[in-house]
């Protein structure tokens, strides 16, 4: 993993900690909705909105619906040059 990808993953991790209000939350690129009990549709939207605000971008609706893991969020951000 490159240093820029590591920093991006850390930014995403901070968003997850904030959304789930859990400073001890451990995630990696494979962490999915199945791994976090509170990752429901509302939490998913909160993650999306927080990432959009942090990075100054917008995800499209189809993309939001297809993202299932932390790694997919990171890849979507990388695809936008983040």
N, C-alpha and C positions, 0 to 999 in steps of 0.2 A: 504494500500500500504506500503510495507516495505521501510526502508530507502535506501537500495540499488536500489530498483525500482524507488524511487523518484529521486535519483541522476541520474539514467539512463534516466529517462524521461526528466530531466533538460538538460542533454547533447543533447538529441534529439531535445528538444525545441531550444537550441542554434543553432543547425544546421539549423533548419527551419528559424529562424530569419536571419541567414546569407544568406541562399539561396534566401529567399524572400526579403532581404534587408529591413526588417520591424521590428524595435526594439519594436514596440507596439503589435506585433502579439501575440495573445492569443490562445493557443492550449491546448487540453486535449486528452486523449486516443481515444476519439470518433471523433476527427477532421479528416475529409476525404478530398479527392480531390474536392468534391462538396462544401466544406466550404471555400476553398481558390481559388479565381478566377484564380490566376496565377499558380496553381499546374497542369501544363501540363506535357507532356512526357519528355520534356527537364528538367524541374524543378525536376521531379521524379528522373531522372538519376543523377542530381546534388546532391540531397539528398542522394541517394545510394552511390555515390562516396565519399561524405564527411563522411558518417558514416563508410564506409570501411576504409578510411584513419584514422579516429579518433580511431577506435577500432582494426585496424590491421587485418581485416578479409575480406572475399569475399562472397557476396551473389550469389546464383546461379540464372540463367536467369528465370527459372520458378517462383522462389520465388519473384524476383523483379517484375515480371508481376502480381503476385497475391496480393501484398501488396496494400491496399487501405486506411489505416488509420494510424494515429500516433501510436496507440496502437499495431497495427500489426508490425510496425517497432520495437517497444520496445520488443514485444514477440519474434521476430526473433533474436534480440540481446541477450535476456535472454536465448534462446535455445542454444546459443553458449557460455554460461557461462559468459556473460558480466553483 
